[in-house]
Amino acid sequence: MSIWGKVIGGFAGFAVGGPLGALIGGFAGHAVDKIRGAQEAPEQLEGPEETAGPSGAKQVAFTVAVIVLGAKMAKADGAVSRAEVEAFKLVFQIPPQDVKNVGRIFDMAKKDARGFEPYAKQIAWMFRNEPAVLEELLAGLFHIARADGTVKQSEIDYLHKVSRIFGLDQQSFERVRAMFLGADKSDPYEVLGISRNKSNDEIKKAYRKLIRENHPDTLVAQGMPEEFVKVANQRMAAINAAYDEIEKQRGIK
């Protein structure tokens, strides 16, 4: 079963818990007996995560977080363009039979009275030991924001807030943002998250570390669903392109 089938099936909401699980359960028409709020102590959230494992609750939570945080971003921006919707369906490989239901979850999230913070906090806690996965989720949101040809300032402000809740540092945020400015505008040093005064050896080390941490296989093992590999591959391509540019500038062999 694809990750979208698991999300739409509703039963995944019981494994995930929290505000993300409540949204899934509400969509499926199920009552979630005990909803764990985003402000609860970490030990109260450990059960669902550890029981379901990376192939269960984490993958579902990642997927729902992309939908919910994308919907909240669209609400903050004031409108959802057709291009954003089409990009979402294409990049995240939603099967035709599931498109309508995923759209309904998106609409539910937009109408939900609570802000984006509880959802961002829950996903931040679930992936607290996998910052590369959180950075990948942020990249997915940037991709949605850029789908209509530009990333508006209101969207950048929103994504910056999400990034801070995720616990990502400013360097990580700037790296992801640089990847979505276009190859002719991106600073290759920002993409690699390093300063220009680093030595060639330090740059090589930083590049290799990024490649290890952001390899799609590594991210999938940490809880990113395989349906999101396309965005992960785009980020890998951006990292490689940035390093190639620095190699040319410095004459690194």
Phi and psi in degrees as GROMACS dihedral restraints (atoms count N, CA, C in turn):
[ dihedral_restraints ]
;  ai    aj    ak    al  type     phi  dphi    fc
    3     4     5     6     1   -69.2    20    10
    4     5     6     7     1   163.3    20    10
    6     7     8     9     1   -60.8    20    10
    7     8     9    10     1   -31.8    20    10
    9    10    11    12     1   -67.8    20    10
   10    11    12    13     1   -36.8    20    10
   12    13    14    15     1   -64.6    20    10
   13    14    15    16     1   -37.9    20    10
   15    16    17    18     1   -65.4    20    10
   16    17    18    19     1   -41.9    20    10
   18    19    20    21     1   -64.9    20    10
   19    20    21    22     1   -48.8    20    10
   21    22    23    24     1   -69.3    20    10
   22    23    24    25     1   -27.5    20    10
   24    25    26    27     1   -62.1    20    10
   25    26    27    28     1   -21.9    20    10
   27    28    29    30     1    87.6    20    10
   28    29    30    31     1   -34.9    20    10
   30    31    32    33     1   -62.5    20    10
   31    32    33    34     1   -24.9    20    10
   33    34    35    36     1   -63.5    20    10
   34    35    36    37     1   -25.4    20    10
   36    37    38    39     1   -61.1    20    10
   37    38    39    40     1   -31.1    20    10
   39    40    41    42     1   -71.3    20    10
   40    41    42    43     1   -31.4    20    10
   42    43    44    45     1   -76.0    20    10
   43    44    45    46     1   -38.4    20    10
   45    46    47    48     1   -75.7    20    10
   46    47    48    49     1   -44.0    20    10
   48    49    50    51     1    68.3    20    10
   49    50    51    52     1  -169.5    20    10
   51    52    53    54     1    61.7    20    10
   52    53    54    55     1  -170.2    20    10
   54    55    56    57     1   -63.1    20    10
   55    56    57    58     1   -33.0    20    10
   57    58    59    60     1   -65.9    20    10
   58    59    60    61     1   -44.0    20    10
   60    61    62    63     1   -65.3    20    10
   61    62    63    64     1   -35.4    20    10
   63    64    65    66     1   -64.2    20    10
   64    65    66    67     1   -38.7    20    10
   66    67    68    69     1   -66.1    20    10
   67    68    69    70     1   -42.4    20    10
   69    70    71    72     1   -63.7    20    10
   70    71    72    73     1   -47.3    20    10
   72    73    74    75     1   -61.7    20    10
   73    74    75    76     1   -39.9    20    10
   75    76    77    78     1   -64.2    20    10
   76    77    78    79     1   -39.6    20    10
   78    79    80    81     1   -63.9    20    10
   79    80    81    82     1   -42.3    20    10
   81    82    83    84     1   -78.0    20    10
   82    83    84    85     1    -8.4    20    10
   84    85    86    87     1    82.6    20    10
   85    86    87    88     1    19.1    20    10
   87    88    89    90     1  -100.4    20    10
   88    89    90    91     1   154.3    20    10
   90    91    92    93     1   -92.9    20    10
   91    92    93    94     1   126.7    20    10
   93    94    95    96     1   -94.1    20    10
   94    95    96    97     1   113.1    20    10
   96    97    98    99     1   -60.6    20    10
   97    98    99   100     1   -47.8    20    10
   99   100   101   102     1  -128.0    20    10
  100   101   102   103     1   104.4    20    10
  102   103   104   105     1   -93.8    20    10
  103   104   105   106     1   122.9    20    10
  105   106   107   108     1   -89.1    20    10
  106   107   108   109     1   120.2    20    10
  108   109   110   111     1   -73.4    20    10
  109   110   111   112     1   159.4    20    10
  111   112   113   114     1   -65.9    20    10
  112   113   114   115     1   -19.9    20    10
  114   115   116   117     1   -89.9    20    10
  115   116   117   118     1    -1.8    20    10
  117   118   119   120     1   -70.9    20    10
  118   119   120   121     1   160.4    20    10
  120   121   122   123     1   -64.5    20    10
  121   122   123   124     1   148.2    20    10
  123   124   125   126     1   -54.0    20    10
  124   125   126   127     1   -38.9    20    10
  126   127   128   129     1   -63.6    20    10
  127   128   129   130     1   -22.7    20    10
  129   130   131   132     1   -77.4    20    10
  130   131   132   133     1   -16.9    20    10
  132   133   134   135     1   -99.7    20    10
  133   134   135   136     1    -7.1    20    10
  135   136   137   138     1   -65.5    20    10
  136   137   138   139     1   -38.1    20    10
  138   139   140   141     1   -50.8    20    10
  139   140   141   142     1   -60.1    20    10
  141   142   143   144     1   -59.9    20    10
  142   143   144   145     1   -40.9    20    10
  144   145   146   147     1   -64.4    20    10
  145   146   147   148     1   -47.6    20    10
  147   148   149   150     1   -75.0    20    10
  148   149   150   151     1   -29.8    20    10
  150   151   152   153     1   -70.3    20    10
  151   152   153   154     1   -43.1    20    10
  153   154   155   156     1   -79.1    20    10
  154   155   156   157     1   -33.4    20    10
  156   157   158   159     1    76.8    20    10
  157   158   159   160     1   173.0    20    10
  159   160   161   162     1   -57.2    20    10
  160   161   162   163     1   -32.6    20    10
  162   163   164   165     1   -80.1    20    10
  163   164   165   166     1    -7.0    20    10
  165   166   167   168     1  -114.3    20    10
  166   167   168   169     1   -94.6    20    10
  168   169   170   171     1   -61.0    20    10
  169   170   171   172     1   -39.8    20    10
  171   172   173   174     1   -64.4    20    10
  172   173   174   175     1   -43.9    20    10
  174   175   176   177     1   -65.0    20    10
  175   176   177   178     1   -42.4    20    10
  177   178   179   180     1   -64.5    20    10
  178   179   180   181     1   -44.8    20    10
  180   181   182   183     1   -61.2    20    10
  181   182   183   184     1   -43.1    20    10
  183   184   185   186     1   -57.5    20    10
  184   185   186   187     1   -47.7    20    10
  186   187   188   189     1   -63.7    20    10
  187   188   189   190     1   -47.4    20    10
  189   190   191   192     1   -66.0    20    10
  190   191   192   193     1   -35.2    20    10
  192   193   194   195     1   -62.7    20    10
  193   194   195   196     1   -39.1    20    10
  195   196   197   198     1   -62.0    20    10
  196   197   198   199     1   -43.3    20    10
  198   199   200   201     1   -64.8    20    10
  199   200   201   202     1   -50.8    20    10
  201   202   203   204     1   -66.2    20    10
  202   203   204   205     1   -49.4    20    10
  204   205   206   207     1   -68.9    20    10
  205   206   207   208     1   -30.6    20    10
  207   208   209   210     1   -66.3    20    10
  208   209   210   211     1   -40.8    20    10
  210   211   212   213     1   -66.4    20    10
  211   212   213   214     1   -41.5    20    10
  213   214   215   216     1   -65.2    20    10
  214   215   216   217     1   -35.0    20    10
  216   217   218   219     1   -65.9    20    10
  217   218   219   220     1   -42.5    20    10
  219   220   221   222     1   -63.4    20    10
  220   221   222   223     1   -38.3    20    10
  222   223   224   225     1   -66.0    20    10
  223   224   225   226     1   -40.8    20    10
  225   226   227   228     1   -65.9    20    10
  226   227   228   229     1   -33.3    20    10
  228   229   230   231     1   -77.9    20    10
  229   230   231   232     1   -22.4    20    10
  231   232   233   234     1   101.7    20    10
  232   233   234   235     1   -19.0    20    10
  234   235   236   237     1  -158.7    20    10
  235   236   237   238     1   154.4    20    10
  237   238   239   240     1  -114.1    20    10
  238   239   240   241     1   118.4    20    10
  240   241   242   243     1   -80.8    20    10
  241   242   243   244     1   157.5    20    10
  243   244   245   246     1   -61.8    20    10
  244   245   246   247     1   -36.7    20    10
  246   247   248   249     1   -61.8    20    10
  247   248   249   250     1   -38.7    20    10
  249   250   251   252     1   -64.5    20    10
  250   251   252   253     1   -42.8    20    10
  252   253   254   255     1   -64.3    20    10
  253   254   255   256     1   -45.3    20    10
  255   256   257   258     1   -65.0    20    10
  256   257   258   259     1   -39.8    20    10
  258   259   260   261     1   -64.3    20    10
  259   260   261   262     1   -40.4    20    10
  261   262   263   264     1   -60.1    20    10
  262   263   264   265     1   -47.0    20    10
  264   265   266   267     1   -65.8    20    10
  265   266   267   268     1   -39.6    20    10
  267   268   269   270     1   -73.4    20    10
  268   269   270   271     1   -52.6    20    10
  270   271   272   273     1   -67.1    20    10
  271   272   273   274     1   -38.5    20    10
  273   274   275   276     1   -94.2    20    10
  274   275   276   277     1    15.2    20    10
  276   277   278   279     1    49.3    20    10
  277   278   279   280     1    53.8    20    10
  279   280   281   282     1   -83.3    20    10
  280   281   282   283     1   120.3    20    10
  282   283   284   285     1   -59.4    20    10
  283   284   285   286     1   145.9    20    10
  285   286   287   288     1   -51.2    20    10
  286   287   288   289     1   -38.3    20    10
  288   289   290   291     1   -71.0    20    10
  289   290   291   292     1   -15.6    20    10
  291   292   293   294     1  -104.2    20    10
  292   293   294   295     1    -8.0    20    10
  294   295   296   297     1   -56.7    20    10
  295   296   297   298     1   -46.0    20    10
  297   298   299   300     1   -63.7    20    10
  298   299   300   301     1   -42.6    20    10
  300   301   302   303     1   -69.2    20    10
  301   302   303   304     1   -38.0    20    10
  303   304   305   306     1   -62.7    20    10
  304   305   306   307     1   -38.6    20    10
  306   307   308   309     1   -61.8    20    10
  307   308   309   310     1   -35.6    20    10
  309   310   311   312     1   -68.4    20    10
  310   311   312   313     1   -39.3    20    10
  312   313   314   315     1   -63.1    20    10
  313   314   315   316     1   -41.9    20    10
  315   316   317   318     1   -57.2    20    10
  316   317   318   319     1   -45.9    20    10
  318   319   320   321     1   -66.6    20    10
  319   320   321   322     1   -38.5    20    10
  321   322   323   324     1   -61.2    20    10
  322   323   324   325     1   -41.5    20    10
  324   325   326   327     1   -66.2    20    10
  325   326   327   328     1   -37.5    20    10
  327   328   329   330     1   -64.8    20    10
  328   329   330   331     1   -37.6    20    10
  330   331   332   333     1   -83.3    20    10
  331   332   333   334     1   -15.5    20    10
  333   334   335   336     1   -59.1    20    10
  334   335   336   337     1   131.9    20    10
  336   337   338   339     1   -70.9    20    10
  337   338   339   340     1   -30.8    20    10
  339   340   341   342     1   -72.4    20    10
  340   341   342   343     1   155.6    20    10
  342   343   344   345     1   -75.7    20    10
  343   344   345   346     1  -173.0    20    10
  345   346   347   348     1   -80.2    20    10
  346   347   348   349     1   -18.2    20    10
  348   349   350   351     1   -58.3    20    10
  349   350   351   352     1   -46.3    20    10
  351   352   353   354     1   -59.4    20    10
  352   353   354   355     1   -37.7    20    10
  354   355   356   357     1   -68.8    20    10
  355   356   357   358     1   -43.9    20    10
  357   358   359   360     1   -63.8    20    10
  358   359   360   361     1   -39.1    20    10
  360   361   362   363     1   -66.2    20    10
  361   362   363   364     1   -39.9    20    10
  363   364   365   366     1   -65.5    20    10
  364   365   366   367     1   -45.1    20    10
  366   367   368   369     1   -68.2    20    10
  367   368   369   370     1   -33.7    20    10
  369   370   371   372     1   -62.8    20    10
  370   371   372   373     1   -40.0    20    10
  372   373   374   375     1   -70.0    20    10
  373   374   375   376     1   -42.5    20    10
  375   376   377   378     1   -63.0    20    10
  376   377   378   379     1   -33.6    20    10
  378   379   380   381     1  -110.9    20    10
  379   380   381   382     1    31.2    20    10
  381   382   383   384     1   -61.8    20    10
  382   383   384   385     1   -23.8    20    10
  384   385   386   387     1  -100.3    20    10
  385   386   387   388     1     3.5    20    10
  387   388   389   390     1  -128.9    20    10
  388   389   390   391     1    67.7    20    10
  390   391   392   393     1   -58.7    20    10
  391   392   393   394     1   -28.9    20    10
  393   394   395   396     1   -64.7    20    10
  394   395   396   397     1   -33.4    20    10
  396   397   398   399     1   -69.9    20    10
  397   398   399   400     1   -40.4    20    10
  399   400   401   402     1   -63.9    20    10
  400   401   402   403     1   -38.2    20    10
  402   403   404   405     1   -65.4    20    10
  403   404   405   406     1   -36.0    20    10
  405   406   407   408     1   -66.8    20    10
  406   407   408   409     1   -39.4    20    10
  408   409   410   411     1   -63.5    20    10
  409   410   411   412     1   -42.3    20    10
  411   412   413   414     1   -60.9    20    10
  412   413   414   415     1   -39.5    20    10
  414   415   416   417     1   -62.8    20    10
  415   416   417   418     1   -38.7    20    10
  417   418   419   420     1   -61.8    20    10
  418   419   420   421     1   -39.7    20    10
  420   421   422   423     1   -68.0    20    10
  421   422   423   424     1   -38.3    20    10
  423   424   425   426     1   -62.2    20    10
  424   425   426   427     1   -39.5    20    10
  426   427   428   429     1   -61.5    20    10
  427   428   429   430     1   -43.3    20    10
  429   430   431   432     1   -63.3    20    10
  430   431   432   433     1   -43.6    20    10
  432   433   434   435     1   -62.4    20    10
  433   434   435   436     1   -34.5    20    10
  435   436   437   438     1   -85.0    20    10
  436   437   438   439     1    -6.4    20    10
  438   439   440   441     1   -58.4    20    10
  439   440   441   442     1   -29.7    20    10
  441   442   443   444     1   -89.8    20    10
  442   443   444   445     1    12.5    20    10
  444   445   446   447     1   103.9    20    10
  445   446   447   448     1   -16.0    20    10
  447   448   449   450     1  -151.8    20    10
  448   449   450   451     1   152.7    20    10
  450   451   452   453     1  -105.4    20    10
  451   452   453   454     1   113.0    20    10
  453   454   455   456     1   -72.0    20    10
  454   455   456   457     1   157.0    20    10
  456   457   458   459     1   -61.1    20    10
  457   458   459   460     1   -37.6    20    10
  459   460   461   462     1   -62.9    20    10
  460   461   462   463     1   -34.7    20    10
  462   463   464   465     1   -72.3    20    10
  463   464   465   466     1   -39.9    20    10
  465   466   467   468     1   -61.8    20    10
  466   467   468   469     1   -43.3    20    10
  468   469   470   471     1   -60.9    20    10
  469   470   471   472     1   -43.0    20    10
  471   472   473   474     1   -62.8    20    10
  472   473   474   475     1   -47.8    20    10
  474   475   476   477     1   -65.3    20    10
  475   476   477   478     1   -31.3    20    10
  477   478   479   480     1   -65.9    20    10
  478   479   480   481     1   -40.6    20    10
  480   481   482   483     1   -64.5    20    10
  481   482   483   484     1   -43.5    20    10
  483   484   485   486     1   -60.2    20    10
  484   485   486   487     1   -44.0    20    10
  486   487   488   489     1   -59.3    20    10
  487   488   489   490     1   -41.3    20    10
  489   490   491   492     1   -66.0    20    10
  490   491   492   493     1   -41.1    20    10
  492   493   494   495     1   -63.7    20    10
  493   494   495   496     1   -36.1    20    10
  495   496   497   498     1   -65.6    20    10
  496   497   498   499     1   -15.5    20    10
  498   499   500   501     1    83.7    20    10
  499   500   501   502     1    14.1    20    10
  501   502   503   504     1   -79.6    20    10
  502   503   504   505     1   141.2    20    10
  504   505   506   507     1   -80.0    20    10
  505   506   507   508     1   171.9    20    10
  507   508   509   510     1   -60.6    20    10
  508   509   510   511     1   -36.3    20    10
  510   511   512   513     1   -61.8    20    10
  511   512   513   514     1   -41.4    20    10
  513   514   515   516     1   -65.6    20    10
  514   515   516   517     1   -42.3    20    10
  516   517   518   519     1   -62.4    20    10
  517   518   519   520     1   -45.9    20    10
  519   520   521   522     1   -63.8    20    10
  520   521   522   523     1   -34.6    20    10
  522   523   524   525     1   -62.9    20    10
  523   524   525   526     1   -47.0    20    10
  525   526   527   528     1   -65.7    20    10
  526   527   528   529     1   -43.1    20    10
  528   529   530   531     1   -62.1    20    10
  529   530   531   532     1   -41.0    20    10
  531   532   533   534     1   -60.8    20    10
  532   533   534   535     1   -33.6    20    10
  534   535   536   537     1   -67.4    20    10
  535   536   537   538     1   -20.2    20    10
  537   538   539   540     1  -108.5    20    10
  538   539   540   541     1    12.6    20    10
  540   541   542   543     1   -89.3    20    10
  541   542   543   544     1   -12.5    20    10
  543   544   545   546     1   104.2    20    10
  544   545   546   547     1   148.1    20    10
  546   547   548   549     1   -61.0    20    10
  547   548   549   550     1   -29.8    20    10
  549   550   551   552     1   -81.9    20    10
  550   551   552   553     1   -12.2    20    10
  552   553   554   555     1  -112.4    20    10
  553   554   555   556     1   -21.8    20    10
  555   556   557   558     1   -70.1    20    10
  556   557   558   559     1   139.6    20    10
  558   559   560   561     1   -87.0    20    10
  559   560   561   562     1   117.1    20    10
  561   562   563   564     1   -60.2    20    10
  562   563   564   565     1   -28.4    20    10
  564   565   566   567     1   -70.5    20    10
  565   566   567   568     1   -36.3    20    10
  567   568   569   570     1   -67.1    20    10
  568   569   570   571     1   -38.8    20    10
  570   571   572   573     1   -61.1    20    10
  571   572   573   574     1   -38.8    20    10
  573   574   575   576     1   -85.0    20    10
  574   575   576   577     1    -8.4    20    10
  576   577   578   579     1    69.9    20    10
  577   578   579   580     1    37.7    20    10
  579   580   581   582     1  -132.2    20    10
  580   581   582   583     1   159.6    20    10
  582   583   584   585     1   -89.4    20    10
  583   584   585   586     1   160.5    20    10
  585   586   587   588     1   -70.9    20    10
  586   587   588   589     1   -18.0    20    10
  588   589   590   591     1   -88.4    20    10
  589   590   591   592     1     7.4    20    10
  591   592   593   594     1   -73.4    20    10
  592   593   594   595     1   150.9    20    10
  594   595   596   597     1   -74.4    20    10
  595   596   597   598     1   165.9    20    10
  597   598   599   600     1   -59.7    20    10
  598   599   600   601     1   -40.4    20    10
  600   601   602   603     1   -64.9    20    10
  601   602   603   604     1   -39.3    20    10
  603   604   605   606     1   -66.5    20    10
  604   605   606   607     1   -37.0    20    10
  606   607   608   609     1   -66.7    20    10
  607   608   609   610     1   -43.6    20    10
  609   610   611   612     1   -59.7    20    10
  610   611   612   613     1   -43.4    20    10
  612   613   614   615     1   -62.6    20    10
  613   614   615   616     1   -44.2    20    10
  615   616   617   618     1   -64.3    20    10
  616   617   618   619     1   -41.0    20    10
  618   619   620   621     1   -62.7    20    10
  619   620   621   622     1   -47.9    20    10
  621   622   623   624     1   -63.9    20    10
  622   623   624   625     1   -36.4    20    10
  624   625   626   627     1   -64.1    20    10
  625   626   627   628     1   -43.5    20    10
  627   628   629   630     1   -63.1    20    10
  628   629   630   631     1   -40.7    20    10
  630   631   632   633     1   -63.2    20    10
  631   632   633   634     1   -42.5    20    10
  633   634   635   636     1   -62.9    20    10
  634   635   636   637     1   -48.0    20    10
  636   637   638   639     1   -71.0    20    10
  637   638   639   640     1   -30.2    20    10
  639   640   641   642     1  -104.8    20    10
  640   641   642   643     1     7.9    20    10
  642   643   644   645     1   -63.7    20    10
  643   644   645   646     1   134.6    20    10
  645   646   647   648     1   -51.9    20    10
  646   647   648   649     1   -39.7    20    10
  648   649   650   651     1   -62.6    20    10
  649   650   651   652     1   -39.1    20    10
  651   652   653   654     1   -64.9    20    10
  652   653   654   655     1   -44.0    20    10
  654   655   656   657     1   -66.4    20    10
  655   656   657   658     1   -39.8    20    10
  657   658   659   660     1   -63.4    20    10
  658   659   660   661     1   -41.2    20    10
  660   661   662   663     1   -63.5    20    10
  661   662   663   664     1   -26.2    20    10
  663   664   665   666     1   -91.7    20    10
  664   665   666   667     1    -2.2    20    10
  666   667   668   669     1   124.5    20    10
  667   668   669   670     1    -2.1    20    10
  669   670   671   672     1   -78.2    20    10
  670   671   672   673     1   127.9    20    10
  672   673   674   675     1   -64.2    20    10
  673   674   675   676     1   149.2    20    10
  675   676   677   678     1   -62.5    20    10
  676   677   678   679     1   -24.4    20    10
  678   679   680   681     1   -64.5    20    10
  679   680   681   682     1   -12.9    20    10
  681   682   683   684     1  -103.6    20    10
  682   683   684   685     1    11.0    20    10
  684   685   686   687     1   -62.9    20    10
  685   686   687   688     1   -31.3    20    10
  687   688   689   690     1   -59.0    20    10
  688   689   690   691     1   -43.7    20    10
  690   691   692   693     1   -66.7    20    10
  691   692   693   694     1   -39.3    20    10
  693   694   695   696     1   -61.5    20    10
  694   695   696   697     1   -40.0    20    10
  696   697   698   699     1   -66.0    20    10
  697   698   699   700     1   -36.4    20    10
  699   700   701   702     1   -63.8    20    10
  700   701   702   703     1   -39.7    20    10
  702   703   704   705     1   -67.8    20    10
  703   704   705   706     1   -39.5    20    10
  705   706   707   708     1   -61.3    20    10
  706   707   708   709     1   -41.4    20    10
  708   709   710   711     1   -63.7    20    10
  709   710   711   712     1   -39.0    20    10
  711   712   713   714     1   -66.7    20    10
  712   713   714   715     1   -39.3    20    10
  714   715   716   717     1   -64.8    20    10
  715   716   717   718     1   -44.3    20    10
  717   718   719   720     1   -64.7    20    10
  718   719   720   721     1   -40.8    20    10
  720   721   722   723     1   -64.9    20    10
  721   722   723   724     1   -38.8    20    10
  723   724   725   726     1   -64.5    20    10
  724   725   726   727     1   -44.2    20    10
  726   727   728   729     1   -66.1    20    10
  727   728   729   730     1   -39.2    20    10
  729   730   731   732     1   -59.5    20    10
  730   731   732   733     1   -41.1    20    10
  732   733   734   735     1   -65.1    20    10
  733   734   735   736     1   -42.3    20    10
  735   736   737   738     1   -65.8    20    10
  736   737   738   739     1   -38.4    20    10
  738   739   740   741     1   -57.6    20    10
  739   740   741   742     1   -43.7    20    10
  741   742   743   744     1   -66.0    20    10
  742   743   744   745     1   -43.9    20    10
  744   745   746   747     1   -62.7    20    10
  745   746   747   748     1   -38.9    20    10
  747   748   749   750     1   -98.3    20    10
  748   749   750   751     1   -10.3    20    10
  750   751   752   753     1    70.5    20    10
  751   752   753   754     1    31.8    20    10
  753   754   755   756     1   -70.8    20    10
  754   755   756   757     1   132.0    20    10
